[in-house]
Amino acid sequence: MGVAVPNLGQVTPPQEPERDPYSAPQVPGHGPWRPSSINNAFWAGIASVVVGFAMLAAAFLLVSDAELQLVLEETAAQGQRLTMEQARGIYSVVLVMLTVIVAIIAALWIMFLFFMRRGRNWARIVITVVGAVWILLTLPSIAGGTAGGIASALLSVLQVLTVAATIVFAYLAPSNQYFQTGRHR
């Protein structure tokens, strides 16, 4: 009874699959290569969301009795009477509703950032349009002052800068090449 022993001298190494010379290099455990400008755009976009929530917190924490008193006087001029407690309650409800809306917008913004980071040019376009509109809507409040004083104004400026940085990084030359070559797919 003989056992067949394979000839160990003729063992061939495993063959690597043929690699497309134009594809992005793959690093084990990591996704495809992308330029740092795309990563910078992504993180600037994430920072804009963080700043946006800081703005909401500042709006809630920094409203003064003097500002609410102005609201009370304006409603009294229209024939409605509110107490300071009612004004604070209404303000709180409005901020909660605004927080929900901002959370939905932030989730969509982050989703588009991830798509852009994966090389989807349509997401870069959406981010550009939404970001430009956001900047245009924020500039008047910066120029005219915002409720909450200097802290809110500084946060507004910071958010405009982070949104602008997101857009600028997304259109730098390496980013444009990334979207044009399709190396991310």
Contact map, one row per residue, 1 for C-alpha under 8 A:
11100000000000000000000000000000000000000000000000000000000000000000000000000000000000000000000000000000000000000000000000000000000000000000000000000000000000000000000000000000000000000
11110000000000000000000000000000000000000000000000000000000000000000000000000000000000000000000000000000000000000000000000000000000000000000000000000000000000000000000000000000000000000
11111000000000000000000000000000000000000000000000000000000000000000000000000000000000000000000000000000000000000000000000000000000000000000000000000000000000000000000000000000000000000
01111100000000000000000000000000000000000000000000000000000000000000000000000000000000000000000000000000000000000000000000000000000000000000000000000000000000000000000000000000000000000
00111110000000000000000000000000000000000000000000000000000000000000000000000000000000000000000000000000000000000000000000000000000000000000000000000000000000000000000000000000000000000
00011111000000000000000000000000000000000000000000000000000000000000000000000000000000000000000000000000000000000000000000000000000000000000000000000000000000000000000000000000000000000
00001111111000000000000000000000000000000000000000000000000000000000000000000000000000000000000000000000000000000000000000000000000000000000000000000000000000000000000000000000000000000
00000111111000000000000000000000000000000000000000000000000000000000000000000000000000000000000000000000000000000000000000000000000000000000000000000000000000000000000000000000000000000
00000011111000000000000000000000000000000000000000000000000000000000000000000000000000000000000000000000000000000000000000000000000000000000000000000000000000000000000000000000000000000
00000011111100000000000000000000000000000000000000000000000000000000000000000000000000000000000000000000000000000000000000000000000000000000000000000000000000000000000000000000000000000
00000011111110000000000000000000000000000000000000000000000000000000000000000000000000000000000000000000000000000000000000000000000000000000000000000000000000000000000000000000000000000
00000000011111000000000000000000000000000000000000000000000000000000000000000000000000000000000000000000000000000000000000000000000000000000000000000000000000000000000000000000000000000
00000000001111100000000000000000000000000000000000000000000000000000000000000000000000000000000000000000000000000000000000000000000000000000000000000000000000000000000000000000000000000
00000000000111110000000000000000000000000000000000000000000000000000000000000000000000000000000000000000000000000000000000000000000000000000000000000000000000000000000000000000000000000
00000000000011111000000000000000000000000000000000000000000000000000000000000000000000000000000000000000000000000000000000000000000000000000000000000000000000000000000000000000000000000
00000000000001111100000000000000000000000000000000000000000000000000000000000000000000000000000000000000000000000000000000000000000000000000000000000000000000000000000000000000000000000
00000000000000111110000000000000000000000000000000000000000000000000000000000000000000000000000000000000000000000000000000000000000000000000000000000000000000000000000000000000000000000
00000000000000011111000000000000000000000000000000000000000000000000000000000000000000000000000000000000000000000000000000000000000000000000000000000000000000000000000000000000000000000
00000000000000001111101000000000000000000000000000000000000000000000000000000000000000000000000000000000000000000000000000000000000000000000000000000000000000000000000000000000000000000
00000000000000000111111000000000000000000000000000000000000000000000000000000000000000000000000000000000000000000000000000000000000000000000000000000000000000000000000000000000000000000
00000000000000000011111000000000000000000000000000000000000000000000000000000000000000000000000000000000000000000000000000000000000000000000000000000000000000000000000000000000000000000
00000000000000000001111100000000000000000000000000000000000000000000000000000000000000000000000000000000000000000000000000000000000000000000000000000000000000000000000000000000000000100
00000000000000000011111110000000000000000000000000000000000000000000000000000000000000000000000000000000000000000000000000000000000000000000000000000000000000000000000000000000000000110
00000000000000000000011111000001100000000000000000000000000000000000000000000000000000000000000000000000000000000000000000000000000000000000000000000000000000000000000000000000000000110
00000000000000000000001111100001100000000000000000000000000000000000000000000000000000000000000000000000000000000000000000000000000000000000000000000000000000000000000000000000000000000
00000000000000000000000111110111100000000000000000000000000000000000000000000000000000000000000000000000000000000000000000000000000000000000000000000000000000000000000000000000000000000
00000000000000000000000011111111000000000000000000000000000000000000000000000000000000000000000000000000000000000000000000000000000000000000000000000000000000000000000000000000000000000
00000000000000000000000001111100000000000000000000000000000000000000000000000000000000000000000000000000000000000000000000000000000000000000000000000000000000000000000000000000000000000
00000000000000000000000000111110000000000000000000000000000000000000000000000000000000000000000000000000000000000000000000000000000000000000000000000000000000000000000000000000000000000
00000000000000000000000001111111000000000000000000000000000000000000000000000000000000000000000000000000000000000000000000000000000000000000000000000000000000000000000000000000000000000
00000000000000000000000001101111100000000000000000000000000000000000000000000000000000000000000000000000000000000000000000000000000000000000000000000000000000000000000000000000000000000
00000000000000000000000111100111110000000000000000000000000000000000000000000000000000000000000000000000000000000000000000000000000000000000000000000000000000000000000000000000000000011
00000000000000000000000111000011111000000000000000000000000000000000000000000000000000000000000000000000000000000000000000000000000000000000000000000000000000000000000000000000000000110
00000000000000000000000000000001111101100000000000000000000000000000000000000000000000000000000000000000000000000000100000000000000000000000000000000000000000000000000000000000010000010
00000000000000000000000000000000111111100000000000000000000000000000000000000000000000000000000000000000000000000000000000000000000000000000000000000000000000000000000000000110010000000
00000000000000000000000000000000011111110000000000000000000000000000000000000000000000000000000000000000000000000000000000000000000000000000000000000000000000000000000000000000000000000
00000000000000000000000000000000001111111000000000000000000000000000000000000000000000000000000000000000000000000000000000000000000000000000000000000000000000000000000011010110000000000
00000000000000000000000000000000011111111100000000000000000000000000000000000000000000000000000000000000000000000001100000000000000000000000000000000000000000000000000011000010000000000
00000000000000000000000000000000011111111110000000000000000000000000000000000000000000000000000000000000000000000000100000000000000000000000000000000000000000000000000000000000000000000
00000000000000000000000000000000000111111111000000000000000000000000000000000000000000000000000000000000000000000000000000000000000000000000000000000000000000000000010010000000000000000
00000000000000000000000000000000000011111111100000000000000000000000000000000000000000000000000000000000000000000000000000000000000000000000000000000000000000000000111111000000000000000
00000000000000000000000000000000000001111111110000000000000000000000000000000000000000000000000000000000000000001101100000000000000000000000000000000000000000000000010000000000000000000
00000000000000000000000000000000000000111111111000000000000000000000000000000000000000000000000000000000000000000000000000000000000000000000000000000000000000000000010000000000000000000
00000000000000000000000000000000000000011111111100000000000000000000000000000000000000000000000000000000000000000000000000000000000000000000000000000000000000000110110000000000000000000
00000000000000000000000000000000000000001111111110000000000000000000000000000000000000000000000000000000000011001000000000000000000000000000000000000000000000000110110000000000000000000
00000000000000000000000000000000000000000111111111000000000000000000000000000000000000000000000000000000000001000000000000000000000000000000000000000000000000000000000000000000000000000
00000000000000000000000000000000000000000011111111100000000000000000000000000000000000000000000000000000000000000000000000000000000000000000000000000000000000000100000000000000000000000
00000000000000000000000000000000000000000001111111110000000000000000000000000000000000000000000000000000000000000000000000000000000000000000000000000000000001110110000000000000000000000
00000000000000000000000000000000000000000000111111111000000000000000000000000000000000000000000000000000010000000000000000000000000000000000000000000000000000000000000000000000000000000
00000000000000000000000000000000000000000000011111111100000000000000000000000000000000000000000000000000000000000000000000000000000000000000000000000000000000000000000000000000000000000
00000000000000000000000000000000000000000000001111111110000000000000000000000000000000000000000000000000000000000000000000000000000000000000000000000000001001100000000000000000000000000
00000000000000000000000000000000000000000000000111111111000000000000000000000000000000000000000000000000000000000000000000000000000000000000000000000000001000100000000000000000000000000
00000000000000000000000000000000000000000000000011111111100000000000000000000000000000000000000000000000000000000000000000000000000000000000000000000000000000000000000000000000000000000
00000000000000000000000000000000000000000000000001111111110000000000000000000000000000000000000000000000000000000000000000000000000000000000000000000000001000000000000000000000000000000
00000000000000000000000000000000000000000000000000111111111000000000000000000000000000000000000000000000000000000000000000000000000000000000000000000001001100000000000000000000000000000
00000000000000000000000000000000000000000000000000011111111100000000000000000000000000000000001000100000000000000000000000000000000000000000000000000000000000000000000000000000000000000
00000000000000000000000000000000000000000000000000001111111110000000000000000000000000000000000000000000000000000000000000000000000000000000000000000000000000000000000000000000000000000
00000000000000000000000000000000000000000000000000000111111111000000000000000000000000000000000000000000000000000000000000000000000000000000000000010011000000000000000000000000000000000
00000000000000000000000000000000000000000000000000000011111111100000000000000000000000000000000000000000000000000000000000000000000000000000000000110001000000000000000000000000000000000
00000000000000000000000000000000000000000000000000000001111111100000000000000000000000000001001000000000000000000000000000000000000000000000000000000000000000000000000000000000000000000
00000000000000000000000000000000000000000000000000000000111111100000000000000000000000000000000000000000000000000000000000000000000000000000000000000000000000000000000000000000000000000
00000000000000000000000000000000000000000000000000000000011111110000000000000000000000000000000000000000000000000000000000000000000000000000000000011000000000000000000000000000000000000
00000000000000000000000000000000000000000000000000000000001111111011000000000000000000000000000000000000000000000000000000000000000000000000000000110000000000000000000000000000000000000
00000000000000000000000000000000000000000000000000000000000001111111000000000000000000000000000000000000000000000000000000000000000000000000000000010000000000000000000000000000000000000
00000000000000000000000000000000000000000000000000000000000000111111100000000000000000000000000000000000000000000000000000000000000000000000000000000000000000000000000000000000000000000
00000000000000000000000000000000000000000000000000000000000000011111110000000000000000000000000000000000000000000000000000000000000000000000000000000000000000000000000000000000000000000
00000000000000000000000000000000000000000000000000000000000000111111111000000000000000000000000000000000000000000000000000000000000000000000000000100000000000000000000000000000000000000
00000000000000000000000000000000000000000000000000000000000000111111111100000000000100110000000000000000000000000000000000000000000000000000000000000000000000000000000000000000000000000
00000000000000000000000000000000000000000000000000000000000000001111111110000000000100000000000000000000000000000000000000000000000000000000000000000000000000000000000000000000000000000
00000000000000000000000000000000000000000000000000000000000000000111111111000000000000000000000000000000000000000000000000000000000000000000000000000000000000000000000000000000000000000
00000000000000000000000000000000000000000000000000000000000000000011111111100000000000100000000000000000000000000000000000000000000000000000000000000000000000000000000000000000000000000
00000000000000000000000000000000000000000000000000000000000000000001111111110000111100100000000000000000000000000000000000000000000000000000000000000000000000000000000000000000000000000
00000000000000000000000000000000000000000000000000000000000000000000111111111000000000000000000000000000000000000000000000000000000000000000000000000000000000000000000000000000000000000
00000000000000000000000000000000000000000000000000000000000000000000011111111100000000000000000000000000000000000000000000000000000000000000000000000000000000000000000000000000000000000
00000000000000000000000000000000000000000000000000000000000000000000001111111111110000000000000000000000000000000000000000000000000000000000000000000000000000000000000000000000000000000
00000000000000000000000000000000000000000000000000000000000000000000000111111111110000000000000000000000000000000000000000000000000000000000000000000000000000000000000000000000000000000
00000000000000000000000000000000000000000000000000000000000000000000000011111111000000000000000000000000000000000000000000000000000000000000000000000000000000000000000000000000000000000
00000000000000000000000000000000000000000000000000000000000000000000000001111111000000000000000000000000000000000000000000000000000000000000000000000000000000000000000000000000000000000
00000000000000000000000000000000000000000000000000000000000000000000000000111111100000000000000000000000000000000000000000000000000000000000000000000000000000000000000000000000000000000
00000000000000000000000000000000000000000000000000000000000000000000000000111111110000000000000000000000000000000000000000000000000000000000000000000000000000000000000000000000000000000
00000000000000000000000000000000000000000000000000000000000000000000000100110011111000000000000000000000000000000000000000000000000000000000000000000000000000000000000000000000000000000
00000000000000000000000000000000000000000000000000000000000000000000000100110001111101100000000000000000000000000000000000000000000000000000000000000000000000000000000000000000000000000
00000000000000000000000000000000000000000000000000000000000000000000000100000000111111100000000000000000000000000000000000000000000000000000000000000000000000000000000000000000000000000
00000000000000000000000000000000000000000000000000000000000000000001100100000000011111110000000000000000000000000000000000000000000000000000000000000000000000000000000000000000000000000
00000000000000000000000000000000000000000000000000000000000000000000000000000000001111111000000000000000000000000000000000000000000000000000000000000000000000000000000000000000000000000
00000000000000000000000000000000000000000000000000000000000000000000000000000000011111111100000000000000000000000000000000000000000000000000000000000000000000000000000000000000000000000
00000000000000000000000000000000000000000000000000000000000000000001001100000000011111111110000000000000000000000000000000000000000000000000000000000000000000000000000000000000000000000
00000000000000000000000000000000000000000000000000000000000000000001000000000000000111111111000000000000000000000000000000000000000000000000000000000000000000000000000000000000000000000
00000000000000000000000000000000000000000000000000000000000000000000000000000000000011111111100000000000000000000000000000000000000000000000000000000000000000000000000000000000000000000
00000000000000000000000000000000000000000000000000000000000000000000000000000000000001111111110000000000000000000000000000000000000000000000000000000000000000000000000000000000000000000
00000000000000000000000000000000000000000000000000000000000000000000000000000000000000111111111000000000000000000000000000000000000000000000000000000000000000000000000000000000000000000
00000000000000000000000000000000000000000000000000000000000100000000000000000000000000011111111100000000000000000000000000000000000000000000000000000000000000000000000000000000000000000
00000000000000000000000000000000000000000000000000000000000000000000000000000000000000001111111110000000000000000000000000000000000000000000000000000000000000000000000000000000000000000
00000000000000000000000000000000000000000000000000000000000000000000000000000000000000000111111111000000000000000000000000000000000000000000000000000000000000000000000000000000000000000
00000000000000000000000000000000000000000000000000000001000100000000000000000000000000000011111111100000000000000000000000000000000000000000000000000000000000000000000000000000000000000
00000000000000000000000000000000000000000000000000000000000000000000000000000000000000000001111111110000000000000000000000000000000000000000000000000000000000000000000000000000000000000
00000000000000000000000000000000000000000000000000000000000000000000000000000000000000000000111111111000000000000000000000000000000000000000000000000000000000000000000000000000000000000
00000000000000000000000000000000000000000000000000000000000000000000000000000000000000000000011111111100000000000000000000000000000000000000000000000000000000000000000000000000000000000
00000000000000000000000000000000000000000000000000000001000000000000000000000000000000000000001111111110000000000000000000000000000000000000000000000000000000000000000000000000000000000
00000000000000000000000000000000000000000000000000000000000000000000000000000000000000000000000111111111000000000000000000000000000000000000000000000000000000000000000000000000000000000
00000000000000000000000000000000000000000000000000000000000000000000000000000000000000000000000011111111100000000000000000000000000000000000000000000000000000000000000000000000000000000
00000000000000000000000000000000000000000000000000000000000000000000000000000000000000000000000001111111110000000000000000000000000000000000000000000000000000000000000000000000000000000
00000000000000000000000000000000000000000000000000000000000000000000000000000000000000000000000000111111111000000000000000000000000000000000000000000000000000000000000000000000000000000
00000000000000000000000000000000000000000000000000000000000000000000000000000000000000000000000000011111111100000000000000000000000000000000000000000000000000000000000000000000000000000
00000000000000000000000000000000000000000000000000000000000000000000000000000000000000000000000000001111111110000000000000000000000000000000000000000000000000000000000000000000000000000
00000000000000000000000000000000000000000000000010000000000000000000000000000000000000000000000000000111111111000000000000000000000000000000000000000000000000000000000000000000000000000
00000000000000000000000000000000000000000000000000000000000000000000000000000000000000000000000000000011111111100000000000000000000000000000000000000000000000000000000000000000000000000
00000000000000000000000000000000000000000000000000000000000000000000000000000000000000000000000000000001111111110000000000000000000000000000000000000000000000000000000000000000000000000
00000000000000000000000000000000000000000000100000000000000000000000000000000000000000000000000000000000111111111000000000000010000000000000000000000000000000000000000000000000000000000
00000000000000000000000000000000000000000000110000000000000000000000000000000000000000000000000000000000011111111100000000000000000000000000000000000000000000000000000000000000000000000
00000000000000000000000000000000000000000000000000000000000000000000000000000000000000000000000000000000001111111110000000000000000000000000000000000000000000000000000000000000000000000
00000000000000000000000000000000000000000000000000000000000000000000000000000000000000000000000000000000000111111111000000110110000000000000000000000000000000000000000000000000000000000
00000000000000000000000000000000000000000100100000000000000000000000000000000000000000000000000000000000000011111111100000110010000000000000000000000000000000000000000000000000000000000
00000000000000000000000000000000000000000100000000000000000000000000000000000000000000000000000000000000000001111111110000000000000000000000000000000000000000000000000000000000000000000
00000000000000000000000000000000000000000000000000000000000000000000000000000000000000000000000000000000000000111111111100100000000000000000000000000000000000000000000000000000000000000
00000000000000000000000000000000000001000100000000000000000000000000000000000000000000000000000000000000000000011111111111110000000000000000000000000000000000000000000000000000000000000
00000000000000000000000000000000010001100100000000000000000000000000000000000000000000000000000000000000000000001111111100000000000000000000000000000000000000000000000000000000000000000
00000000000000000000000000000000000000000000000000000000000000000000000000000000000000000000000000000000000000000111111100000000000000000000000000000000000000000000000000000000000000011
00000000000000000000000000000000000000000000000000000000000000000000000000000000000000000000000000000000000000000011111110000000000000000000000000000000000000000000000000000000011001011
00000000000000000000000000000000000000000000000000000000000000000000000000000000000000000000000000000000000000000011111111110000000000000000000000000000000000000000000000000000001000000
00000000000000000000000000000000000000000000000000000000000000000000000000000000000000000000000000000000000000000001001111111000000000000000000000000000000000000000000000000000001000000
00000000000000000000000000000000000000000000000000000000000000000000000000000000000000000000000000000000000000000001000111111100000000000000000000000000000000000000000000000000000000000
00000000000000000000000000000000000000000000000000000000000000000000000000000000000000000000000000000000000000011011000111111110000000000000000000000000000000000000000000000000000000000
00000000000000000000000000000000000000000000000000000000000000000000000000000000000000000000000000000000000000011001000111111111000000000000000000000000000000000000000001000000000000000
00000000000000000000000000000000000000000000000000000000000000000000000000000000000000000000000000000000000000000000000011111111100000000000000000000000000000000000000000000000000000000
00000000000000000000000000000000000000000000000000000000000000000000000000000000000000000000000000000000000000010000000001111111110000000000000000000000000000000000000000000000000000000
00000000000000000000000000000000000000000000000000000000000000000000000000000000000000000000000000000000000010011000000000111111111000000000000000000000000000000000001000000000000000000
00000000000000000000000000000000000000000000000000000000000000000000000000000000000000000000000000000000000000000000000000011111111100000000000000000000000000000000001000000000000000000
00000000000000000000000000000000000000000000000000000000000000000000000000000000000000000000000000000000000000000000000000001111111110000000000000000000000000000000000000000000000000000
00000000000000000000000000000000000000000000000000000000000000000000000000000000000000000000000000000000000000000000000000000111111111000000000000000000000000000000000000000000000000000
00000000000000000000000000000000000000000000000000000000000000000000000000000000000000000000000000000000000000000000000000000011111111100000000000000000000000000011001000000000000000000
00000000000000000000000000000000000000000000000000000000000000000000000000000000000000000000000000000000000000000000000000000001111111110000000000000000000000000001000000000000000000000
00000000000000000000000000000000000000000000000000000000000000000000000000000000000000000000000000000000000000000000000000000000111111111000000000000000000000000000000000000000000000000
00000000000000000000000000000000000000000000000000000000000000000000000000000000000000000000000000000000000000000000000000000000011111111100000000000000000000010000000000000000000000000
00000000000000000000000000000000000000000000000000000000000000000000000000000000000000000000000000000000000000000000000000000000001111111110000000000000000000010011000000000000000000000
00000000000000000000000000000000000000000000000000000000000000000000000000000000000000000000000000000000000000000000000000000000000111111111000000000000000000000000000000000000000000000
00000000000000000000000000000000000000000000000000000000000000000000000000000000000000000000000000000000000000000000000000000000000011111111100000000000000000000000000000000000000000000
00000000000000000000000000000000000000000000000000000000000000000000000000000000000000000000000000000000000000000000000000000000000001111111110000000000000100010000000000000000000000000
00000000000000000000000000000000000000000000000000000000000000000000000000000000000000000000000000000000000000000000000000000000000000111111111000000000000000010000000000000000000000000
00000000000000000000000000000000000000000000000000000000000000000000000000000000000000000000000000000000000000000000000000000000000000011111111100000000000000000000000000000000000000000
00000000000000000000000000000000000000000000000000000000000000000000000000000000000000000000000000000000000000000000000000000000000000001111111111000000100000000000000000000000000000000
00000000000000000000000000000000000000000000000000000000000000000000000000000000000000000000000000000000000000000000000000000000000000000111111111000000100110000000000000000000000000000
00000000000000000000000000000000000000000000000000000000000000000000000000000000000000000000000000000000000000000000000000000000000000000011111110000000000000000000000000000000000000000
00000000000000000000000000000000000000000000000000000000000000000000000000000000000000000000000000000000000000000000000000000000000000000001111111000000000000000000000000000000000000000
00000000000000000000000000000000000000000000000000000000000000000000000000000000000000000000000000000000000000000000000000000000000000000000111111101000100000000000000000000000000000000
00000000000000000000000000000000000000000000000000000000000000000000000000000000000000000000000000000000000000000000000000000000000000000000110111111001100000000000000000000000000000000
00000000000000000000000000000000000000000000000000000000001000100010000000000000000000000000000000000000000000000000000000000000000000000000000011111001000000000000000000000000000000000
00000000000000000000000000000000000000000000000000000000011001110000000000000000000000000000000000000000000000000000000000000000000000000000000001111111100000000000000000000000000000000
00000000000000000000000000000000000000000000000000000000000001000000000000000000000000000000000000000000000000000000000000000000000000000000000011111111100000000000000000000000000000000
00000000000000000000000000000000000000000000000000000000000000000000000000000000000000000000000000000000000000000000000000000000000000000000000000011111110000000000000000000000000000000
00000000000000000000000000000000000000000000000000000000010000000000000000000000000000000000000000000000000000000000000000000000000000000000000000011111111000000000000000000000000000000
00000000000000000000000000000000000000000000000000000010011000000000000000000000000000000000000000000000000000000000000000000000000000000000000001111111111100000000000000000000000000000
00000000000000000000000000000000000000000000000000000000000000000000000000000000000000000000000000000000000000000000000000000000000000000000110011011111111110000000000000000000000000000
00000000000000000000000000000000000000000000000000000000000000000000000000000000000000000000000000000000000000000000000000000000000000000000000000000111111111000000000000000000000000000
00000000000000000000000000000000000000000000000000110110000000000000000000000000000000000000000000000000000000000000000000000000000000000000000000000011111111100000000000000000000000000
00000000000000000000000000000000000000000000000000000010000000000000000000000000000000000000000000000000000000000000000000000000000000000100010000000001111111110000000000000000000000000
00000000000000000000000000000000000000000000000000000000000000000000000000000000000000000000000000000000000000000000000000000000000000000000010000000000111111111000000000000000000000000
00000000000000000000000000000000000000000000000100100000000000000000000000000000000000000000000000000000000000000000000000000000000000000000000000000000011111111100000000000000000000000
00000000000000000000000000000000000000000000000100110000000000000000000000000000000000000000000000000000000000000000000000000000000000000000000000000000001111111110000000000000000000000
00000000000000000000000000000000000000000000000100000000000000000000000000000000000000000000000000000000000000000000000000000000000001100110000000000000000111111111000000000000000000000
00000000000000000000000000000000000000000000000000000000000000000000000000000000000000000000000000000000000000000000000000000000000000000000000000000000000011111111100000000000000000000
00000000000000000000000000000000000000000001101100000000000000000000000000000000000000000000000000000000000000000000000000000000000000000000000000000000000001111111110000000000000000000
00000000000000000000000000000000000000000001100100000000000000000000000000000000000000000000000000000000000000000000000000000000001000100000000000000000000000111111111000000000000000000
00000000000000000000000000000000000000000000000000000000000000000000000000000000000000000000000000000000000000000000000000000000001100100000000000000000000000011111111100000000000000000
00000000000000000000000000000000000000001001100000000000000000000000000000000000000000000000000000000000000000000000000000000000000000000000000000000000000000001111111110000000000000000
00000000000000000000000000000000000000011111100000000000000000000000000000000000000000000000000000000000000000000000000000000000000000000000000000000000000000000111111111000000000000000
00000000000000000000000000000000000000001000000000000000000000000000000000000000000000000000000000000000000000000000000000000011001000000000000000000000000000000011111111100000000000000
00000000000000000000000000000000000000001000000000000000000000000000000000000000000000000000000000000000000000000000000000000000000000000000000000000000000000000001111111110000000000000
00000000000000000000000000000000000011011000000000000000000000000000000000000000000000000000000000000000000000000000000000000000000000000000000000000000000000000000111111110010000000000
00000000000000000000000000000000000011001000000000000000000000000000000000000000000000000000000000000000000000000000000000010000000000000000000000000000000000000000011111110011000000000
00000000000000000000000000000000000000000000000000000000000000000000000000000000000000000000000000000000000000000000000000000000000000000000000000000000000000000000001111111111000000000
00000000000000000000000000000000000010000000000000000000000000000000000000000000000000000000000000000000000000000000000000000000000000000000000000000000000000000000000111111111000000000
00000000000000000000000000000000000000000000000000000000000000000000000000000000000000000000000000000000000000000000000000000000000000000000000000000000000000000000000000111111100000000
00000000000000000000000000000000001010000000000000000000000000000000000000000000000000000000000000000000000000000000000000000000000000000000000000000000000000000000000000111111110000000
00000000000000000000000000000000001011000000000000000000000000000000000000000000000000000000000000000000000000000000000000000000000000000000000000000000000000000000000011111111111000000
00000000000000000000000000000000000000000000000000000000000000000000000000000000000000000000000000000000000000000000000000000000000000000000000000000000000000000000000001111111111100000
00000000000000000000000000000000000000000000000000000000000000000000000000000000000000000000000000000000000000000000000000000000000000000000000000000000000000000000000000001111111110000
00000000000000000000000000000000011000000000000000000000000000000000000000000000000000000000000000000000000000000000001000000000000000000000000000000000000000000000000000000111111111110
00000000000000000000000000000000000000000000000000000000000000000000000000000000000000000000000000000000000000000000001110000000000000000000000000000000000000000000000000000011111111110
00000000000000000000000000000000000000000000000000000000000000000000000000000000000000000000000000000000000000000000000000000000000000000000000000000000000000000000000000000001111111000
00000000000000000000000000000000000000000000000000000000000000000000000000000000000000000000000000000000000000000000000000000000000000000000000000000000000000000000000000000000111111100
00000000000000000000000000000000000000000000000000000000000000000000000000000000000000000000000000000000000000000000001000000000000000000000000000000000000000000000000000000000011111111
00000000000000000000011100000000100000000000000000000000000000000000000000000000000000000000000000000000000000000000000000000000000000000000000000000000000000000000000000000000011011111
00000000000000000000001100000001110000000000000000000000000000000000000000000000000000000000000000000000000000000000011000000000000000000000000000000000000000000000000000000000011001111
00000000000000000000000000000001000000000000000000000000000000000000000000000000000000000000000000000000000000000000011000000000000000000000000000000000000000000000000000000000000001111
